[in-house]
């Protein structure tokens, strides 16, 4: 617990709540980081190795992401320890139990994240009603199904590619983590003329310099196969995605996949962070010094939370997509301009932008807010 307090600062967190029920194997954490801008919104992540410290970092990322996106929401995150591929009945029991345990934490809105999806959100809606990212059948905008985060990444790429000196049409793309975010990002980019040349998942990497058919690869994944089951290209190890020669490299999986010890392997001009905190700070600094533009997670991958926030307000899918495009394009341009003017990393420029917005909101409200 002392380590968690060391991570606290003037912005938060406001609350850290541990949930434990040994009788059913329930172990989870909720971190409400900051609610100065409004109710905290953030995803429920499920994995075997999630920790409270990771949850704190992700909750802060949501505070910054929501502020940078201009949303009237604070940041929070919840994590659930467990294999997301466990039997559906067991997974449903754990998620419903976590939701019930947190039913009185009314300043937090659940959303989908790694290891959870719209069906999981429907279970939470049935229990407590305070959720976004729902199935269309229960009144939601299924952000994973429609690819809201991937749509936002494509918008970011359109703004950033010219700043890096290459056209988006014909640009080679590598995706680390060909899941809900990575798949849609590749698809939206392909519709703009980019070419997917490498993709990875938990089983390995498929690479083909002539291009990978995204629709075909997506069908394989939907059928429960791995990217290495794709028939055309080189089947490589998991980390081989780091070596893919490309113009755009998209991390869309776990935190801290690029570190000081492996960042030298990247051969790209632009990194668009589809995952949350996928690079260590040192790795970002090394790439920045090499002249690689890195669009930080809470700016580039905000499409999902923008969509979720708009769903929570009862808007339409079309309106959500238009808002995602407007906000992400404006924020990418603003962050890149400030980074250049201040001669600082894009992440620091984005943090400065977001923190200014949070602190301004805090100045108008009594804080902490419970």
N, C-alpha and C positions, 0 to 999 in steps of 0.2 A: 504493500500500500504506500510506503514511503516513496517508492519510485514513481508512483502515480502523482503524488503531490509535487514532486520535482518537475513534472510536466505542466503544472498549472501556471497561469499568468494572469494579467489584468483582464483578459477577455473571458477566461473560464478555466475549467468547466464549472457550470452551475451545479450539476448533479452527476454522481456516479452511483449506479444502482446495480448490485449483484443479485442474481436470481439463481437459486439452487434447490433442486428437489431430487435427492439421491434415489428415491423410489422409482422414478421413471428415467433417470439419467439426464435430468435437465440441468444445464449449467449455462448461464447467459449473463450478459452485461449490457446495460443501457448507459450511455453517456449523453447527457444534454449539455452541450458546450456553451451556447450563448443564445438567448432569446430576445435580445434587444430589438431586433427587427421584426419579431413575431414568433409564432409557434415554430419550434424546431422541426425540420423535416430531414429525414435521412434514412438510408436503407437498412434492412436487416440482412446481415452477412452470416452465412453458415459454412463452417469449415472445421476440420478436426484440430487445427492448431491456432485458432484465433485467441487473442489475449485481451485483457483489459487495457493494456498499454496501446495495443494496435487500435482498439476501439476508440481510445482518446484521440489518437492521431487522426483517425478517419472522421471523428466528430468535428475536430477543428477544421479539417479539409472541407467539411460540409458548411461550416460557418462562413469560411472564406468563399466557397463556391456560390452559396446562395447570395452573399453580399455582392460578389463580383458580377453575378448575373442580374442584379437589380431586383431581386425578389424580396417580398415582405415576409421573409421567413428566417429564423435562426437556424443553427446547425446542431445536429445530433446524430447518433449512430447506435445501432444495437447489433450485438453479435451473439451467436448461438453455437456452442461447441458440439460438433457432430458431423458425420459424413452426410453431405447433401444427397448422396445416392442411396441412402438407407431406404428400406421399404416405406412406401408412401404412407401407410397407416401409422407407422412409428414417427415419421417426420411430421405428419399432421398433428399427432398428439403433443409433440414437443413444441411446435410453433403455437398451437392453440393455448398450451399451458403457459408459455412465455407471455403471450398477449394478455391472458387473464391476470397474470402476476403483475403486469404493468398497466392494468386498466385505469388506475387512478393517476397515472403520469400524463395528465391531459395537455402538457406543453410539448409533447412529442408526437409526430405523425410518422407511422411506419411507411416504408416503401421497399420495393424489391432491390436486391443487390446480389452479389456473387453467392450462389448456392440456394437462392430463393427466386420465385417468379410470381407471375400474376395469380396463379392458383393459390400460392401461399398467402398472398395478400387477401384473397377472397376468404380464407379461413380466419384471418385476423379481423376482417370486416364483420364476419358473422359473430365474433366474440366481443369486439369493443367498438367497431365502426370507425375508428380513427386511423385511416389508411389511404394511401394513394398508390397508383400503379396497378389498377384493378383490371380484371377481365372485362371485355366489352359486355358480356352477358350480365354482369352485375353493375353496369353503369360506368365502367371505367374506360380509359384510353390505354390499351395494352402496350406500354412503352417499349417493352422488349420485343414484342411481336412486330410492331411497326418500325422499330429501329430508331427511336428518338435520339438516343445518345450517338449512334452512328451518323445520323443526319447532321447533328451538330458538329461532329468531327469533320465531315465533308465540307461544311460551311467554313470551319476554321482553316482547312487546307486551301480553299479557294482564295482566302485572304492572304495566307502566309506564303504560298508557293511563289508568287511574283517577288516577294521580299527576299526569297532565297535564290532567285535568279534562274528559275526553271518554270516551264509551263506545266499546268496540271495534266493536260492531255499528253499521254505518253509517259508520264512519271511512273516509275517502278515503286510498288508498295509492298512492304513486309509487315505481317500482322502477327504479333506474339500473343496468342490466346484467341483462337478462332471460335469464339462463343457468341453470345447475343450481341455484344458490343462490336467485337472485331469483325464478325461476319457482315453486319449491316454497314459498318464503316467501309469495308472493302467494296461492297455492292454499290453504295452511293458514289464512291470515288470512281469505280469502273464506269458508271453512267456518265461521268465527266471525262472519260478517256484515259484514266489511269489504269495501270496493269498490275494485278496481284502476282508477284513472283515468288513469294514464300509465305507460309503460314504454319503455325504450330499450335498444338494443344498439349494435354498432359502426357500423351503417348510419344510425341516426337514432332518432327518438322518435315514438311513436303516443300521442295523447291523446284521451280521450273522457270528459267530465264525467258522462255517464250510465252509465259503466262499461264495462270491457273484458271480454269472455268469455275467461277464462284458459285453459280447455280448448281453445278454438278457436285462440287465439294460440300455445299450446304445440304444437298439431299443426302449425301453420305452421313454427315453429322446428325441429321434429323433421324436417320435410321439406326442411330446408335454406334456408328463406325467412328474411326479416328482419321485424322488428316492423312496419316501414312497409308490409309487404304485407298487413297486417290491413285489411280493407275499410271498417271503420266508425270514423270519428274523423279527427282532423287529423294529417297527416303532417308532422313538423317535423324540424328539425336535431338533431344529436346533443346539443348543450348545452341544448336546450329543456327537457329533463327537469328542469333546475335551477329552471325557472319554474313547475312544476306546483303548483297550489294543493291542499294535502292536509293531513291530520292526521299521517300517518306517511310519512316519506321514507326509503327503504332504498337505500343505496349497496351494490352487489353486483358491482363490477367491479375497477378498477385502483386503485393507491394515489394519494393526493394529487389526487383529482378535485375536491375542494372546497378552495378556498384563500382568502386574503385578498381577492383580486381578483374573486371570483365568489360568495362566501358570502352577500352581501346579496341575491342572487336567490332564495334558498330561502324558501318560504312554507309553513312546517310548524310543528307543535308538538312532534313527537317524531322523532328520528333513531335508527334502529336499524342499526348498522353491520354489514352482512352481509359486506363485503369487509374485507381487512386494511389497516390504516392508510389509509383512504380520505380522511381530512381532515388538513390540516396543523394543528399545535397552535394557531396563531393563529386559524384559522377556527373551531375548536371553542370557543375563548375568546369570540369575537365572538358566536356563537350562544348560548352559555351566558348571556352578559350580557343577551341579548334575552329570556331566559326559556325557551329551547328546551331540552328534555331530550335529551341525546345519550348513548345507551348505547354504550360503547366496544366496539370490535371483539372484543377477547379475552374479553369477557364474553358479548356478544350472539351471536356466531357460533361459539361453542364446541361446538355440537351435532355437527359433523362429527368433530372430534378426540375427543370423548367416545365417539362411536360407534366410531371406529377403535380406540381404546384397549380398548374392551370386546370388539370383534371379536378383537383380538390375544390376549385372554384366553379366547376360545372361548365367549362368551356368545351369547344369541339376540337377534334383531331386536327382539322385544317388550320384553325386558329393557333393551336399549339405549335404546329410546324412553322408557321409564319413567325411566331414569337421567338422560337428557338433560333431561327435564321437571323432575325433582326438583332437579338441580344448577343449572340456569340460572335457574329461578324463585327459588331461595334466594339465588343470587349477585346477581341484579338487585335484589332487595329489600335485600340487605345493602349493596350499593354505593350505591343511592339514599339509604338511611338515613344512611350515613356521609358522603356528599356534603352532605346537608342539615345534619347535625350539625356538621361541620367547616367548612361554608361554602366548599367547594372544588369543582372540576370533578369530574363522575363519573369521568372518566378517571384523575384523580389519586387519587381514593378507591379505584378498582379497582387501580391500580398499588400503592398502599400495602398493600392487602389481599394481593395476589399476592407482593410483595417480602417481606413478613413471613413468608409461608409458605416461600419459597425460602431466605431467610436462616436460618430455624429449621432447615431440612433441612441446610443447609451447616454449621451449628454442630455437627451430629452426625457429620459425615463428613470424611475427609481430602480436601482440595480444593487444586489442581485434581484432577479424577478422570479418568484416561485408561485 
